[in-house]
Every structure is written in C-alpha cells, then in structure tokens.
Amino acid sequence: MIVWISRALALAIHERQLAEHGGGSGVRDEALLESALARPQQLFSYGDPPPDLADLAASLAFGLARNHPFVDGNKRTAAVACETFLLLNEVSLQADDLELYPQYIALAEGSLDEKAFAEWLRPRLRGAGASAVHEPAAHYG
C-alpha cells in the first residue's frame, strides 16, 4: 500500500522548514499545491510502464519545486516532502545534503527533469519497498 503526502502534511513540512530556515509563510496558489500533490498519484494510476517509488518521489519533488505553490521555501519543502514520502513507504534515501542540494536546485531551475531525478534517486534508495512497483491496493488518503 502506497502512503501519499497529504495537503496537511505538506503544509506542516513547509511550516517546519520556514521555522528552521526562515522565509515568507503561506500558500501562493492552492491549485498548484493540489496539482503538485496529485502528480505522483496520477503517475501511479496512469504511468506506462508502471512507476516505482523513485518515479513517484521524483514526481512529487518536481511538482513542488517547479509549481512554486508556496510564497517561499518551495525547494526545501520539495526536498523534505520527497524524503518523507520515501520514509512513509519504508525506503530511505542514502545521500547527504552536499549531494542533494544541487539536485533540488537543478530540479527547480529546470536543468534536471523529473525522469533524470528519478534515475538519480533510484540507486540511492534502501529498504524493502525500494523496487516496489504499481500496486492495485494503494491508499490515496
């Protein structure tokens, strides 16, 4: 069963990042936030070939980083939401901040696309669900 990042969790992640690192609070565009959070679920339902967790995590991070739904802290929120999504699905990302930072910058700037980010993530994932693929009993809550 896939565990998705809810709107409430995304907002909590965003607020935590602002509390720790500063920045302007608030959602800039509700529709863009909903779109970013729905991207991995849409990919899960309609992706061909069926996506794995790296694809789904990359889709979430890409949506949050590129949609810019928040006033500030979009890249930080994308990074933490991506790792949280993986952890909720029993997978950890084996990369330090020095490796991660340029990936999220490139993702937000558009010099790294979603597919390339998934390819970068894939060999760095550890855990039972690291190679999990399309699962009919997914939880969409």
ZAMARGU-4260 file (C-alpha; in steps of 0.2 Angstrom, whole numbers, plus 5000, padded with zeros to 4 digits):
<rodrens>
0) 5000/5000/5000 | 5007/5017/4995 | 5006/5031/5008 | 5004/5048/5000 | 5009/5065/5006
5) 4993/5074/5011 | 4990/5093/5010 | 4990/5094/5029 | 5007/5085/5029 | 5014/5096/5015
10) 5009/5112/5024 | 5017/5105/5041 | 5033/5101/5031 | 5033/5119/5024 | 5029/5127/5040
15) 5043/5117/5049 | 5056/5122/5035 | 5051/5141/5037 | 5053/5140/5056 | 5070/5132/5055
20) 5077/5142/5040 | 5066/5157/5038 | 5056/5164/5024 | 5038/5170/5019 | 5024/5160/5025
25) 5009/5155/5016 | 5002/5146/5000 | 5004/5156/4985 | 4992/5146/4974 | 4981/5132/4981
30) 4978/5124/4964 | 4997/5122/4961 | 4999/5114/4978 | 4985/5102/4974 | 4992/5099/4957
35) 5009/5095/4964 | 5002/5083/4977 | 4992/5074/4964 | 5006/5072/4952 | 5013/5055/4959
40) 4995/5048/4962 | 4991/5052/4943 | 5008/5044/4938 | 5004/5029/4949 | 4987/5027/4941
45) 4991/5030/4923 | 5010/5028/4921 | 5016/5016/4907 | 5027/5007/4912 | 5021/5007/4930
50) 5031/5018/4941 | 5042/5013/4955 | 5045/5023/4971 | 5059/5033/4964 | 5047/5039/4950
55) 5034/5043/4962 | 5046/5053/4974 | 5053/5062/4959 | 5036/5067/4953 | 5031/5074/4970
60) 5048/5084/4971 | 5046/5090/4954 | 5029/5096/4956 | 5033/5105/4972 | 5049/5113/4966
65) 5043/5118/4949 | 5025/5123/4953 | 5030/5135/4966 | 5014/5134/4976 | 5021/5142/4992
70) 5027/5160/4995 | 5044/5154/5000 | 5053/5138/5004 | 5047/5128/4989 | 5064/5119/4986
75) 5066/5115/5004 | 5048/5109/5005 | 5050/5098/4990 | 5066/5090/4997 | 5059/5086/5014
80) 5042/5080/5006 | 5051/5069/4994 | 5061/5061/5008 | 5046/5060/5020 | 5036/5051/5006
85) 5050/5038/5004 | 5051/5035/5023 | 5032/5033/5024 | 5034/5020/5011 | 5049/5011/5021
90) 5063/5017/5010 | 5077/5028/5014 | 5087/5040/5003 | 5106/5037/5005 | 5113/5054/5001
95) 5120/5068/5011 | 5115/5087/5009 | 5130/5091/4999 | 5124/5078/4986 | 5105/5083/4987
100) 5107/5102/4987 | 5112/5103/4968 | 5099/5090/4963 | 5085/5100/4970 | 5092/5117/4963
105) 5093/5109/4946 | 5076/5102/4948 | 5069/5119/4952 | 5078/5128/4939 | 5073/5116/4925
110) 5091/5109/4921 | 5086/5092/4929 | 5070/5084/4923 | 5059/5073/4933 | 5065/5057/4924
115) 5083/5061/4927 | 5080/5065/4945 | 5071/5048/4947 | 5086/5040/4939 | 5097/5049/4951
120) 5087/5043/4966 | 5085/5025/4961 | 5102/5019/4966 | 5102/5029/4982 | 5086/5021/4989
125) 5087/5007/5003 | 5073/4997/5010 | 5060/4984/5007 | 5050/4995/4996 | 5064/5002/4985
130) 5060/4992/4970 | 5041/4992/4973 | 5030/4995/4958 | 5012/4998/4953 | 5001/4991/4967
135) 4982/4990/4965 | 4979/4992/4984 | 4986/5009/4985 | 4980/5021/4998 | 4975/5038/4991
140) 4971/5047/5008
</rodrens>
